[in-house]
Amino acid sequence: MTDSVAGGPSLPQERRLVTEIPGPASLERLDRKKAFVADGVGTTLPVFVVAAGGGVLVDVDGNSLIDLGSGIAVTTVGNAAPAVARNVHAQVDAFTHTCFMVTPYDGYVDVCEKLAQLTPGDHAKKTALFNSGAEAVENAVKIARVATGRDAVAVFDHAYHGRTNLTMAMTAKNMPYKNGFGPFAGEIYRAPMSYPLRDGLTGGQAAARAIDVLDKQVGAQNLACIVIEPILGEGGFVVPAPGFLPALAAWAKDNGIVFVADEIQSGFCRTGDWFASDHEGVVPDLVTAAKGIAGGLPLAAVTGRADLMDSVHVGGLGGTYGGNPIACAAALGAIEEMEGGRLTERAREIGAIMERRLSELRAVHDVIADVRGRGAMMAIELCKPGTTEPDAARTAAVAAYCHKNGVVVLTCGTWGNVFRFLPPLSISDELLDEAFDVVAEALTATM
C-alpha cells in the first residue's frame, strides 16, 4: 500500500487541507501499523507521508502540512535536497556497501575531512563514523575512558543522550525512555543544569554549583568525561546562561577531564552557527554529531582531538554499517547545501522571525512562561500563569489543534510542557508566518 508522488523542493509550498487530519487513507494505514508494528513505536501525528520538500509534508490523503519538526532536526537542509538526492543516486549506482573496516572508500574519509574543518577548534582532529546519535555518544564515552584511564561519566539534569543501555543511564527522563528497561550501566553521575527560567542563576553561579556537586560526589580525578548538550534537546531546549559552558570546559581542562559536546540535535547550522558550541567559543575535546549531518540518512560521528581519537586500539571503534557509503554521500551533499546555501545565515533569519512571533504571543498569552532558543531551534515553555508550574495539558491541547489544522509541531521537556520549533532551513518566510498564525489560533482556541 504505497503511493508515488514527486517530492523535493518542487512541491507546492502551501498548507492544504483536503480531509480531516488524519484522513481516511492514513487511518486505513494505521490499522496496518497496529497489526504489524510494535506498539512501543509511537507516532506523534498519525498521517502517512508520501512526499516532502521545502517546508511541507504531503500525506496519502493529499493534505499538505507545514513542517516545524524536520523529523526531529534531521532534514535541516530540507527533504530530498538536490545535492543530497544527486549524491545518493550516484552512490547507489556505484555500490551500496563494502564495510569500511573491510575495504575502505573515499566517501568515509571525505566526511571525516569535512568534520575536521567544520567542528570547533583549529587543532588536529580525527573522526569515527557510526549510525545513530546514541552510538556516537556511547563511543565518545569509550574513547574518553580509554584515553584517561578513568571510569566516571558526568551528565546533567534534563539531558537526553539516547536509547542504548549506557545512553539511557545518561538520559534524565524516565518516561518513555527508561521505564522498565533497567538495570542500567554504572558510573554515571548527574549534575544540575543551568536552567535560567527555574534557577535564576548566572552562568558562573550555575557552573560553580555543578562543579561542586561533581567534585564532592565523584571527584575530578575519577571523571573520564563530562557529556553535555550545549542546548538541551528533548529536555526542553534549555539554553544555559552565558558563561556556564565555558566555565565547565575550563574546569574539565584543568582536571584532565574530556569535555564532550553532544551536538546531535544542535549541530549543522541549526542554531545559526555550524555547532552550538561556537556561540561562546567553546572548543570541546570531542563532538558527537548525527541528525542533520546527512539530510535524512542514518549517519553519526565522533570528532575530536587526534590524540584522544587515536588512544583506542585498532579494531576498538567501528561497526558493520558505520559510515555506510550512501549515508556518507548524503552527508557530503547536505554539507554542500549548507555551505552553498549559507544556511547558518538562513537559520538566524528563521530564528529572528520565530523569536518575534513567539515574543508577540507571550505578550498576549500569560501561559507562555519563557521564549528561548537560538537560530532555527526555538521553544516556548507553557506554565500555569504567574508560576513555573508546568502546564502539560494546555501544551497537549495546543499541539492537537496545530496538528488538526495542518501544522506539524513537536513537544518536549521533562514535564512535557515545551514546544520545540525546528523548521527545515528550506522553509519560506511566508510558510513560517502562516504556521505561527496557526500556533496563535491554537493558543486562543485552548484558553
BELSULKA-V988891 format. One line per field, one symbol per residue. ss: DSSP state (2 for helix, 1 for strand, 0 for the rest). phi: phi as a letter, one per 40 degrees, with the letter a starting at -180 (. if undefined). burial: + if it has 16 or more other C-alpha atoms within 10 Angstrom, else -. A space follows every 50 residues. Layout:
ss->???
phi->???
burial->???
//
This chain:
ss->00000002220000010000000222222222222200000000000011 11100111100001111002222000000002222222222222000000 00000222222222222200000011111100222222222222222200 01111100000000222222000000000000000001111000022220 00222222222222222002221111110010000000100002222222 22220001111100000000000002222200000111102222000001 11111222200000000000000022222222222222220022222222 22222222222222000111111100111111100000010222222222 22220011011100000111100000002222222222222222200
phi->.bbbbcbgccddcacbbcbcbcccccccccccdccbbdccccbcbcbccb aaigbbbbbccgcbbccbbffggccdcgcfddccccccdcccccababgd ccbcacddcccccccccccdgbccbbbbbbbbdccccccccdccccccgb bcbbbbdgcbbibccccccccccccccbdgbccbdcgbbbbcccbdcbbg ccdccccccccccccccbgdcbccabbacdbdcdchfccccdgccdcccc ccccbgcccbccbccccggdcgbdbcccdbgcbccbbbbafccbghccaa abbaddcccccccdgcbhidbdgdcccccccccccdcccccfcccccccc cccccccccccccbbccccabahagcbbabbbbddgbbccbcccdccccc cdccbgbcbbbagdbgbbcbbbccccccdcccccccccdcdccccbc
burial->------+++-+++++++---+++-+++-++--------------++++++ +++++++++++++++++++++++++++++++++++-++--+-----+-++ ----+-+++-++--++--+++---++++++++++++++++++++++++-- +++++++++++++++++++++++---++---------++++++++++--- +++++++++++-++---+-+-++++++++++++++++++++++++++++- ++----++++++++++++++++++++++---+++++++++++++++++++ ++++++-+++-+----+++-++++++++++++++++++----++++++++ +++++-+++-++--+-+++++++++++++++++----+-+++-+++++++ ++++++++++++++++++++++++++++--++-+++-+++-++----
//
